[in-house]
Amino acid sequence: MTLEATFVQDGLSIDHTPGSAVAAGQVVVLGKVCLVAKMPIAASALGSLAATGVFDVLKTAELVVSLGDAVYWNDSTNRATKTTTDVYMGVAVKAALAADASVRMHLRSLQEVVTDQLGLADLSDVSTATATAGNVLIGNGTAFAAGKLGATSLATVADGASGAPILIRKTCTATGASDVTVLASAPVKLLIVDAWLVARDTQAANVKLHSGTAGTDDITAAVAKGTADNAIVRFATIVAAKDEIAAAGAIKANFSAAGVADVFVLAVPIA
């Protein structure tokens, strides 16, 4: 049986055969990775390089390093720096004064190097995007878009399918007959799939939902709110001809008499 994968090393150190001799304690830069030789390695001989660990590393003269600072390595001067154009080496685990010759830092692991190098441009099936502060990147399968986790940003739809469900809730207080409360303005085009209310008093009233004019644009038939406080009542019908709400369209609750209820509407974005 041919093994699909054969374990070689745990990644704490890696084998390395240098072209020229490497001294113990020498920093070896391979691409964007900094490693350290804990033992001397002769030229063209197989040796081992540490891929993680805590080291005291010689630094640029007069450089002040605070605990937690990013540490970089200049392979020309062979000194640790805080210059972001140098090779990112790790994080300082102890502050270093200007007079100190070295800085104590934690060498970043190979896993961290891989994570750092894997950007959006490396994902072959998506394009890149830059999110502004407070936003996240949301993928739709072919690209990333910057946005907040809200109804609009999650409203990607496919033909015959829907985006993330949206639950709308509004406490409606009617002072008399035909009192109307606007539950919400649709962030995108919505399909109403369910609706219910929770009575918050013992007053009897009929409630129905509509999108424009009561009696003409009714989304549901009227339902009795009930006279039991905290009773849950589901709207029995959703009118097929009126269950789609255009983007920015209003969803309203109409009461036949005074009453208070929490009204809930479950909807999905549609194209």
C-alpha positions in Angstrom: 0.0 0.0 0.0 1.4 3.4 -1.0 1.0 6.0 1.8 -0.7 9.2 0.7 1.4 11.2 3.2 4.4 10.2 5.2 5.3 12.0 8.5 8.7 13.7 8.3 9.0 16.3 11.1 6.8 18.2 13.6 7.7 21.6 12.2 9.6 22.8 15.3 12.8 22.4 13.3 13.5 21.6 9.6 16.3 19.9 7.8 18.6 22.2 5.9 21.7 21.7 3.7 23.4 25.1 3.3 25.6 26.1 0.4 28.1 27.7 2.8 28.9 27.0 6.4 26.4 28.2 9.0 27.5 29.1 12.5 25.6 28.2 15.7 23.2 31.0 16.5 23.2 32.3 12.9 19.9 33.5 11.5 19.1 31.9 8.2 16.5 33.6 5.9 14.7 31.3 3.5 12.4 33.4 1.4 10.1 35.1 3.9 11.0 32.8 6.7 13.6 33.4 9.5 15.1 30.3 11.1 18.0 29.9 13.6 20.8 27.3 13.6 21.2 26.0 17.1 24.3 24.0 16.1 26.9 24.7 13.4 26.3 23.2 10.0 29.1 22.6 7.5 28.8 23.7 3.9 26.8 21.1 1.9 26.1 19.1 5.0 22.7 18.2 6.3 21.8 20.1 9.5 18.8 21.4 11.4 17.3 24.9 11.8 14.9 25.9 14.5 11.6 27.1 13.1 10.2 28.4 16.4 11.3 29.2 19.9 12.5 32.2 22.1 15.8 33.7 21.2 17.9 36.7 22.2 18.7 38.4 18.8 21.2 41.1 18.1 19.5 44.3 17.3 20.2 47.6 15.5 22.1 50.0 17.8 19.9 52.5 19.8 16.8 50.6 18.8 14.1 50.7 21.5 11.7 47.7 21.5 8.6 47.4 23.6 7.0 44.1 24.8 4.8 42.9 22.0 6.5 44.8 19.2 6.9 43.1 15.8 10.6 42.3 15.2 12.1 42.2 11.7 15.4 40.9 10.4 17.8 42.7 8.1 19.8 40.0 6.3 22.4 42.6 5.1 23.3 44.1 8.5 22.5 40.8 10.4 20.5 42.8 13.0 16.9 42.8 14.3 14.9 45.9 13.4 11.4 47.3 13.5 11.5 48.2 9.8 8.5 46.6 8.1 10.3 46.2 4.8 12.7 43.7 6.4 11.8 40.1 6.9 9.2 39.7 9.7 10.9 37.5 12.3 8.6 37.4 15.3 7.3 39.3 18.4 9.3 40.8 21.3 8.6 39.0 24.6 10.7 41.4 26.6 11.3 45.1 26.2 14.8 46.2 25.0 16.4 49.6 25.8 18.5 51.6 23.3 21.6 50.5 25.1 20.8 46.8 25.0 22.7 44.7 22.4 19.9 42.3 21.8 16.1 41.8 22.0 14.3 38.7 23.3 11.8 37.6 20.8 9.6 34.6 19.9 10.4 33.3 16.4 7.2 33.0 14.5 6.3 29.4 13.5 6.0 28.0 10.0 2.2 27.9 10.5 2.2 31.6 11.2 4.3 32.2 8.1 1.8 30.2 5.9 -1.1 32.1 7.4 0.6 35.5 6.8 1.3 34.7 3.2 -2.2 33.3 2.4 -4.0 36.4 1.4 -7.2 36.9 -0.7 -5.1 37.0 -3.9 -4.0 33.4 -3.2 -7.5 32.1 -3.4 -7.8 31.2 -7.0 -11.5 31.4 -7.3 -12.1 34.8 -5.8 -11.0 38.4 -6.5 -9.6 40.6 -3.8 -11.3 43.4 -1.8 -10.3 45.7 1.0 -12.6 46.1 4.0 -12.9 49.5 5.8 -12.9 49.8 9.5 -15.8 48.0 11.1 -16.6 46.0 8.1 -15.9 42.4 7.2 -15.2 40.7 3.9 -18.1 38.6 2.6 -17.6 36.0 -0.1 -20.2 35.1 -2.7 -18.2 32.4 -4.4 -16.5 34.5 -7.1 -15.5 37.7 -5.2 -15.3 39.4 -1.8 -17.3 42.4 -0.9 -16.8 44.7 2.1 -19.8 45.2 4.3 -21.4 44.8 7.7 -23.1 41.6 8.8 -26.6 43.0 8.2 -29.5 42.3 6.0 -28.1 44.0 2.9 -24.6 42.5 3.1 -26.0 39.0 3.5 -28.6 39.3 0.8 -26.8 37.4 -2.0 -29.3 35.2 -3.7 -29.4 32.6 -6.4 -32.1 31.8 -8.8 -34.8 29.9 -6.9 -32.9 30.2 -3.6 -32.5 32.8 -0.9 -29.9 34.6 1.1 -29.7 34.7 4.9 -33.1 34.8 6.6 -34.1 38.1 8.1 -36.2 38.3 11.3 -38.0 41.6 11.8 -39.5 42.5 15.3 -41.4 45.5 16.3 -43.4 46.4 19.5 -46.6 47.9 18.1 -48.8 50.1 20.3 -52.2 51.0 18.9 -54.3 53.7 20.5 -57.4 53.0 18.5 -58.9 51.5 15.4 -56.9 51.7 12.1 -53.8 52.7 14.0 -50.8 51.7 11.9 -47.2 51.0 12.9 -44.4 50.6 10.4 -42.4 47.5 11.3 -39.5 48.1 9.0 -38.3 49.4 5.6 -37.1 46.4 3.5 -33.3 46.7 3.2 -33.5 44.6 0.0 -36.3 42.9 -1.9 -37.9 40.4 0.5 -40.2 37.4 0.4 -42.4 37.1 3.5 -42.4 33.5 4.6 -44.0 33.7 8.1 -45.4 36.1 10.6 -46.7 36.0 14.1 -47.4 38.2 17.1 -47.1 38.0 20.9 -49.9 39.8 22.8 -48.6 42.2 25.4 -51.9 43.1 27.0 -55.4 41.7 27.4 -57.1 44.0 25.0 -59.0 42.4 22.1 -58.0 43.6 18.6 -57.6 42.2 15.1 -54.2 42.7 13.5 -53.1 42.4 9.8 -50.0 43.2 7.9 -49.9 45.2 4.7 -47.3 46.9 2.5 -49.0 49.9 1.2 -52.7 50.6 1.7 -54.7 48.5 4.1 -57.4 46.5 2.3 -55.5 46.8 -1.0 -52.0 45.7 -0.2 -52.7 43.2 2.7 -49.9 40.7 3.2 -52.0 38.7 5.7 -55.6 38.3 6.6 -56.6 39.8 9.9 -56.0 37.7 13.0 -57.4 38.1 16.5 -54.7 39.3 18.9 -56.3 37.5 21.7 -57.0 38.6 25.3 -54.4 36.6 27.0 -51.2 38.5 27.9 -48.1 36.9 26.3 -50.2 34.7 24.0 -48.5 33.8 20.8 -50.7 34.1 17.7 -49.6 33.1 14.2 -51.0 34.9 11.1 -52.9 32.1 9.4 -52.4 33.3 5.8 -49.9 35.1 3.7 -51.3 36.5 0.5 -49.3 35.1 -2.4 -49.9 38.2 -4.6 -48.6 40.5 -1.8 -45.8 38.5 -0.1 -42.9 40.2 -2.0 -41.8 43.5 -0.7 -39.7 45.8 -2.9 -36.4 47.2 -1.6 -37.2 50.2 0.7 -40.8 49.1 0.8 -42.6 49.4 4.1 -44.1 46.5 6.1 -46.9 47.8 8.3 -49.2 46.4 11.1 -52.8 47.6 11.2 -54.9 47.3 14.4 -58.7 47.3 14.6 -58.6 48.6 18.1 -56.3 49.7 20.9 -53.7 47.1 21.9 -50.0 46.3 22.3 -48.2 43.4 20.6 -44.7 42.3 19.5 -45.0 41.6 15.8 -42.5 39.3 14.1 -42.0 38.9 10.4 -39.6 36.2 8.9 -38.4 37.0 5.4 -35.7 36.0 3.0 -33.9 38.2 0.4 -34.9 37.5 -3.2 -33.6 38.6 -6.6 
